[in-house]
Amino acid sequence: MVLSSLCESSILPLRRPEAMMLYEPIGHDPAHWPDSYWRASCPALPPCPPLARSSTVDVAIIGAGYAGLNAALELVESHGADVAVLEAAQPGWGASGRNGGFCCLGGTKLDATAITRRIGAAGAAEWDAFEHAGIARVRDNLARYRIDAQTTETGEIQLAANARAWARMQRAGGEVLDATQLREHGLNTAVYPGGAMTRAGFGLHPYAYVTGLARAALAAGVALHGDSRVTGLTPAQAGWTVQTAQGQVHARQVLIATNGYSDERLPGWLHRRILPALSHVMVTEPIAPADLQAQGWTRHLMAYDSRTLLHYFRLLPDNRMLFGARGGMSFRPAPVARFAREARQAFDMIFPAWQAVPAAYHWNGLVCLTTSRAPYIGPVPGAPGLFLALGWHGNGVAAASHGGRCAARALMGVADAAPRLTRRPPARFPLPRKLALRAGMALAGLIDGPLRPR
Ligand SMILES: Cc1cc2nc3c(=O)[nH]c(=O)nc-3n(C[C@H](O)[C@H](O)[C@H](O)COP(=O)(O)OP(=O)(O)OC[C@H]3O[C@@H](n4cnc5c(N)ncnc54)[C@H](O)[C@@H]3O)c2cc1C
């Protein structure tokens, strides 16, 4: 009964599209693939052909980003499974091919205290180990599949956005640097009074990484289909039938790895349990060595600030600055242009010596939040054989890579394959989500306060 109502909702024609899709269709349109710096600086993967027949596999995976491709590789290499991956566009079209390339700790909006309160000290330690294992997993993937992802130096600095945040950082202890020390370390800005260093993670070329995974999956025998949007999921005798425009796959199990780009009818259970949110990236023209010296920012270290609607930035190997900002509510050109202008104003305030450096690329994409403020890796309740792996909260380079592997092991029946924090199915958002997002952003703006020169 539960199963049939769930599946009915997943195959019914869309009656109220606005209730299923938070953003304008252009944001989900495979034909609209932003001209990012990443695609301009990396050989494209030859197009993966669409699924154009009926086939049978052990596991069908929906979505060819870090989560789906890592799951596919794990299933084939460690469990000998027969796997098909169905991607609406081409591998890496989603967030995995257009992110900031911070391979870092993260994946939840909960801090260690909140995690301990929710699942105890052992659960918090397990999550901490998962985050570090995610970074190690990406390093291992790069080495194992011989992917040249132009990695940059190890570590990450969180910069205090104001005096209050700086005082908090100093109280927390660890490796903190004040403004003078930041300058001495080649991390000078006109805004931040101090920062805290984490000796974990590294920068990478996200599109090189995801296309490298896709090549490895093809070489391992995964049936990887592009231009194959899944339009229906129906229970079949021994599993599920996964429908695309030109074909169908029968699979014992299905893993949905669609994160911020999810179709909330697939399955209907997902509806209103996730909150896709926009992140925006700008990449400048290369900055001349004299201008790097003039600003006093010469390191290729990953950096982000302590704001809720944070700014994140890092110098790329060719000395372009990548500058990211969370926020925005629409894919329409006018609001996107307005948001890009605001991000540029923040950039100019943080790095005044680079005000004349032109921006060469702008693009955006969707990350995925949940009500539990943590990812979900586990079965769809009431739908045997259907699994989800999503909700990386804006930090999925490492977490989705490792989370995809955990999901694969969970599918194969390995007990406790995913960390406890990720095993709680997210509840539905109680409020209309755009309203919640708008209210959340307004509140975050008040708490963060305006960015000000030091
Ligand atoms: C601008 C931006 C900057 C970011 N920066 C960072 C960063 O620096 N560090 C970090 O750790 N994280 C970052 N993230 C987040 C990170 O990129 C994501 O968490 C991660 O890539 C998610 O991987 P995924 O495989 O779960 O999903 P995605 O890579 O989004 O892949 C999902 C795929 O599912 C496909 N799909 C959806 N519906 C269907 C369907 N019905 N049928 C078939 N296919 C479907 C989509 O086409 C898409 O390709 C950023 C994200 C954005 C948008």
The ligand as a MOL file (V3000), in Angstrom:
LIG
                    3D

  0  0  0     0  0            999 V3000
M  V30 BEGIN CTAB
M  V30 COUNTS 53 58 0 0 0
M  V30 BEGIN ATOM
M  V30 1 C 28.8650 26.5750 -7.4530 0
M  V30 2 C 29.1590 25.4310 -6.5170 0
M  V30 3 C 30.3450 25.4320 -5.7850 0
M  V30 4 C 30.6360 24.3670 -4.9280 0
M  V30 5 N 31.8620 24.3140 -4.3210 0
M  V30 6 C 32.2040 23.2310 -3.5960 0
M  V30 7 C 33.5240 23.0940 -3.0950 0
M  V30 8 O 34.4040 23.9120 -3.3620 0
M  V30 9 N 33.8040 22.0090 -2.3080 0
M  V30 10 C 32.8630 21.0470 -2.0390 0
M  V30 11 O 33.1620 20.0890 -1.3050 0
M  V30 12 N 31.6230 21.1230 -2.5670 0
M  V30 13 C 31.2800 22.1710 -3.3510 0
M  V30 14 N 30.0420 22.2350 -3.9210 0
M  V30 15 C 29.1100 21.1140 -3.6930 0
M  V30 16 C 29.5040 19.8750 -4.5030 0
M  V30 17 O 29.8010 20.2520 -5.8250 0
M  V30 18 C 28.3440 18.8680 -4.4810 0
M  V30 19 O 28.0140 18.5690 -3.1350 0
M  V30 20 C 28.6910 17.5580 -5.1770 0
M  V30 21 O 29.2250 17.7890 -6.4550 0
M  V30 22 C 27.4430 16.6880 -5.2600 0
M  V30 23 O 27.7190 15.5640 -6.0560 0
M  V30 24 P 26.5320 14.6020 -6.4640 0
M  V30 25 O 27.1180 13.5300 -7.2760 0
M  V30 26 O 25.7830 14.2100 -5.2440 0
M  V30 27 O 25.5170 15.5250 -7.3110 0
M  V30 28 P 25.6990 16.3170 -8.6930 0
M  V30 29 O 27.1210 16.4530 -9.0740 0
M  V30 30 O 24.8950 17.5690 -8.6020 0
M  V30 31 O 25.0710 15.3210 -9.7470 0
M  V30 32 C 23.7060 15.0320 -9.8060 0
M  V30 33 C 23.4070 14.6240 -11.2380 0
M  V30 34 O 22.1040 14.0430 -11.2880 0
M  V30 35 C 21.5940 14.2970 -12.5750 0
M  V30 36 N 20.1400 14.0890 -12.5490 0
M  V30 37 C 19.2070 14.7810 -11.8570 0
M  V30 38 N 17.9800 14.2810 -12.0930 0
M  V30 39 C 18.1360 13.2460 -12.9520 0
M  V30 40 C 17.2380 12.3340 -13.5720 0
M  V30 41 N 15.9200 12.3860 -13.3630 0
M  V30 42 N 17.7360 11.4030 -14.4090 0
M  V30 43 C 19.0690 11.3110 -14.6340 0
M  V30 44 N 19.9590 12.1590 -14.0760 0
M  V30 45 C 19.5020 13.1130 -13.2410 0
M  V30 46 C 22.0040 15.7320 -12.8480 0
M  V30 47 O 21.9960 16.0210 -14.2350 0
M  V30 48 C 23.3940 15.7930 -12.2220 0
M  V30 49 O 24.4270 15.6320 -13.1740 0
M  V30 50 C 29.7020 23.2930 -4.7710 0
M  V30 51 C 28.5150 23.2970 -5.5000 0
M  V30 52 C 28.2400 24.3500 -6.3670 0
M  V30 53 C 26.9590 24.3190 -7.1530 0
M  V30 END ATOM
M  V30 BEGIN BOND
M  V30 1 1 1 2
M  V30 2 1 2 3
M  V30 3 2 2 52
M  V30 4 2 3 4
M  V30 5 1 4 5
M  V30 6 1 4 50
M  V30 7 2 5 6
M  V30 8 1 6 7
M  V30 9 1 6 13
M  V30 10 2 7 8
M  V30 11 1 7 9
M  V30 12 1 9 10
M  V30 13 2 10 11
M  V30 14 1 10 12
M  V30 15 2 12 13
M  V30 16 1 13 14
M  V30 17 1 14 15
M  V30 18 1 14 50
M  V30 19 1 15 16
M  V30 20 1 16 17
M  V30 21 1 16 18
M  V30 22 1 18 19
M  V30 23 1 18 20
M  V30 24 1 20 21
M  V30 25 1 20 22
M  V30 26 1 22 23
M  V30 27 1 23 24
M  V30 28 2 24 25
M  V30 29 1 24 26
M  V30 30 1 24 27
M  V30 31 1 27 28
M  V30 32 2 28 29
M  V30 33 1 28 30
M  V30 34 1 28 31
M  V30 35 1 31 32
M  V30 36 1 32 33
M  V30 37 1 33 34
M  V30 38 1 33 48
M  V30 39 1 34 35
M  V30 40 1 35 36
M  V30 41 1 35 46
M  V30 42 1 36 37
M  V30 43 1 36 45
M  V30 44 2 37 38
M  V30 45 1 38 39
M  V30 46 1 39 40
M  V30 47 2 39 45
M  V30 48 1 40 41
M  V30 49 2 40 42
M  V30 50 1 42 43
M  V30 51 2 43 44
M  V30 52 1 44 45
M  V30 53 1 46 47
M  V30 54 1 46 48
M  V30 55 1 48 49
M  V30 56 2 50 51
M  V30 57 1 51 52
M  V30 58 1 52 53
M  V30 END BOND
M  V30 END CTAB
M  END
